[in-house]
Amino acid sequence: MEVRVELSIATSRQDEVLTLSVVGDVDLATGQQLEREITQALSAADPGSVVVDLSGVGFLDSSGISVLVKGRRLADGRGVQYRVTGASGTIRQVLDITGVWGHLSGQTG
């Protein structure tokens, strides 16, 4: 039996903010898809800010965390604001434990 892994990423823009709303699991099987979407968003015509909304994410592993951090580094290199939002429950705990939540969300403490 083949297991099909799906990740849905909806893109919306309001003023200068480009939001990627992610739904599904972000792991080794789907991380490249998210990485492509983040890279495209950062390459889009002068986005003032890119927001990655994880409200619909049910699972996030180390490869998914790596994609989010890579997005942050790419954004910093291009002078684009980048923020991860919507992480709650286990997803938020994983980001807190790994020490990247403050860096990704812009929140400290």
PATI-58338 format. One record per residue (C-alpha): residue number from 0; z, x, y. Coordinates in nm, 4 decimals, decimal comma. Last residue first. Example, Ala and Ser with C-alpha at 12.3 -4.5 7.8 and 13.67 -1.06 7.14 Angstrom:
{pos: 1	z: 0,7140	x: 1,3670	y: -0,1060}
{pos: 0	z: 0,7800	x: 1,2300	y: -0,4500}
! end
This chain:
{pos: 108	z: 2,5875	x: 1,1071	y: 3,5347}
{pos: 107	z: 2,2400	x: 1,1624	y: 3,6622}
{pos: 106	z: 1,9454	x: 0,9326	y: 3,6970}
{pos: 105	z: 1,5896	x: 1,0538	y: 3,7610}
{pos: 104	z: 1,4865	x: 0,8785	y: 3,4429}
{pos: 103	z: 1,3257	x: 1,1665	y: 3,2554}
{pos: 102	z: 1,5599	x: 1,4466	y: 3,3660}
{pos: 101	z: 1,8708	x: 1,2290	y: 3,3406}
{pos: 100	z: 1,7657	x: 1,1060	y: 2,9952}
{pos: 99	z: 1,6840	x: 1,4518	y: 2,8573}
{pos: 98	z: 2,0194	x: 1,5661	y: 2,7182}
{pos: 97	z: 1,9355	x: 1,5164	y: 2,3507}
{pos: 96	z: 2,2384	x: 1,2900	y: 2,3168}
{pos: 95	z: 2,1374	x: 1,0828	y: 2,6215}
{pos: 94	z: 1,7765	x: 1,0344	y: 2,5044}
{pos: 93	z: 1,8983	x: 0,9393	y: 2,1565}
{pos: 92	z: 2,1554	x: 0,7008	y: 2,3017}
{pos: 91	z: 1,8941	x: 0,5370	y: 2,5248}
{pos: 90	z: 1,6676	x: 0,4717	y: 2,2269}
{pos: 89	z: 1,9624	x: 0,3486	y: 2,0207}
{pos: 88	z: 2,0491	x: 0,0782	y: 2,2717}
{pos: 87	z: 1,8448	x: 0,0851	y: 2,5914}
{pos: 86	z: 1,5538	x: 0,2711	y: 2,7465}
{pos: 85	z: 1,3834	x: 0,0576	y: 3,0100}
{pos: 84	z: 1,2722	x: 0,3347	y: 3,2424}
{pos: 83	z: 1,1029	x: 0,6762	y: 3,2296}
{pos: 82	z: 1,0063	x: 0,8230	y: 3,5659}
{pos: 81	z: 0,7288	x: 1,0386	y: 3,7015}
{pos: 80	z: 0,6480	x: 1,1224	y: 4,0650}
{pos: 79	z: 0,3193	x: 1,3111	y: 4,0922}
{pos: 78	z: 0,3021	x: 1,6658	y: 4,2303}
{pos: 77	z: 0,0484	x: 1,7736	y: 3,9700}
{pos: 76	z: 0,2740	x: 2,0287	y: 3,7999}
{pos: 75	z: 0,5680	x: 1,7883	y: 3,8176}
{pos: 74	z: 0,3556	x: 1,5210	y: 3,6505}
{pos: 73	z: 0,2552	x: 1,7587	y: 3,3697}
{pos: 72	z: 0,6182	x: 1,8604	y: 3,3163}
{pos: 71	z: 0,7296	x: 1,4957	y: 3,3055}
{pos: 70	z: 0,4539	x: 1,4028	y: 3,0643}
{pos: 69	z: 0,5587	x: 1,6910	y: 2,8384}
{pos: 68	z: 0,9129	x: 1,5525	y: 2,8446}
{pos: 67	z: 0,7888	x: 1,2086	y: 2,7361}
{pos: 66	z: 0,5667	x: 1,3553	y: 2,4622}
{pos: 65	z: 0,8541	x: 1,5728	y: 2,3326}
{pos: 64	z: 1,0796	x: 1,2682	y: 2,3157}
{pos: 63	z: 0,8172	x: 1,0958	y: 2,1036}
{pos: 62	z: 0,7980	x: 1,3990	y: 1,8713}
{pos: 61	z: 1,1773	x: 1,3945	y: 1,8458}
{pos: 60	z: 1,1840	x: 1,0323	y: 1,7310}
{pos: 59	z: 1,1758	x: 0,7024	y: 1,9193}
{pos: 58	z: 1,2141	x: 0,3622	y: 1,7563}
{pos: 57	z: 1,2111	x: 0,0026	y: 1,8796}
{pos: 56	z: 1,0177	x: 0,0508	y: 2,2036}
{pos: 55	z: 0,9582	x: -0,2638	y: 2,4084}
{pos: 54	z: 1,1741	x: -0,1697	y: 2,7080}
{pos: 53	z: 1,0300	x: 0,1863	y: 2,7081}
{pos: 52	z: 0,8669	x: 0,1604	y: 3,0514}
{pos: 51	z: 0,6825	x: 0,4798	y: 3,1490}
{pos: 50	z: 0,6530	x: 0,4870	y: 3,5292}
{pos: 49	z: 0,3864	x: 0,6915	y: 3,7071}
{pos: 48	z: 0,4099	x: 0,7418	y: 4,0830}
{pos: 47	z: 0,1819	x: 0,7982	y: 4,3782}
{pos: 46	z: -0,1191	x: 0,7677	y: 4,1568}
{pos: 45	z: -0,4056	x: 0,9521	y: 4,3215}
{pos: 44	z: -0,7041	x: 0,8266	y: 4,1276}
{pos: 43	z: -0,5977	x: 0,8471	y: 3,7667}
{pos: 42	z: -0,5181	x: 1,1869	y: 3,6147}
{pos: 41	z: -0,1476	x: 1,1084	y: 3,5767}
{pos: 40	z: -0,2341	x: 0,7778	y: 3,4116}
{pos: 39	z: -0,4843	x: 0,9476	y: 3,1818}
{pos: 38	z: -0,2257	x: 1,2057	y: 3,0767}
{pos: 37	z: 0,0326	x: 0,9338	y: 3,0110}
{pos: 36	z: -0,2182	x: 0,7343	y: 2,8049}
{pos: 35	z: -0,3241	x: 1,0396	y: 2,6026}
{pos: 34	z: 0,0409	x: 1,1317	y: 2,5336}
{pos: 33	z: 0,1156	x: 0,7765	y: 2,4234}
{pos: 32	z: -0,1707	x: 0,7864	y: 2,1726}
{pos: 31	z: -0,0654	x: 1,1316	y: 2,0548}
{pos: 30	z: 0,2865	x: 1,0048	y: 1,9887}
{pos: 29	z: 0,1774	x: 0,7297	y: 1,7510}
{pos: 28	z: 0,2042	x: 0,8874	y: 1,4038}
{pos: 27	z: 0,4638	x: 1,1500	y: 1,4980}
{pos: 26	z: 0,6863	x: 0,8865	y: 1,6548}
{pos: 25	z: 0,6948	x: 0,6236	y: 1,9260}
{pos: 24	z: 0,7544	x: 0,2851	y: 1,7636}
{pos: 23	z: 0,6279	x: -0,0349	y: 1,9206}
{pos: 22	z: 0,5695	x: -0,1584	y: 2,2755}
{pos: 21	z: 0,5111	x: 0,0716	y: 2,5747}
{pos: 20	z: 0,4617	x: -0,0601	y: 2,9280}
{pos: 19	z: 0,2790	x: 0,2100	y: 3,1265}
{pos: 18	z: 0,3325	x: 0,1535	y: 3,4978}
{pos: 17	z: 0,1182	x: 0,2940	y: 3,7806}
{pos: 16	z: 0,3008	x: 0,2801	y: 4,1133}
{pos: 15	z: 0,1031	x: 0,3286	y: 4,4360}
{pos: 14	z: 0,0695	x: -0,0429	y: 4,5158}
{pos: 13	z: 0,1401	x: -0,2238	y: 4,1918}
{pos: 12	z: -0,0577	x: -0,0949	y: 3,8987}
{pos: 11	z: -0,0483	x: -0,2075	y: 3,5379}
{pos: 10	z: -0,1123	x: -0,0356	y: 3,2065}
{pos: 9	z: -0,0288	x: -0,1916	y: 2,8722}
{pos: 8	z: 0,0529	x: 0,0383	y: 2,5806}
{pos: 7	z: 0,0689	x: -0,1024	y: 2,2306}
{pos: 6	z: 0,1697	x: 0,1139	y: 1,9377}
{pos: 5	z: 0,0779	x: 0,0318	y: 1,5843}
{pos: 4	z: 0,1626	x: 0,1896	y: 1,2542}
{pos: 3	z: -0,0192	x: 0,0541	y: 0,9528}
{pos: 2	z: 0,1450	x: 0,1096	y: 0,6182}
{pos: 1	z: -0,1030	x: 0,1383	y: 0,3355}
{pos: 0	z: 0,0000	x: 0,0000	y: 0,0000}
! end
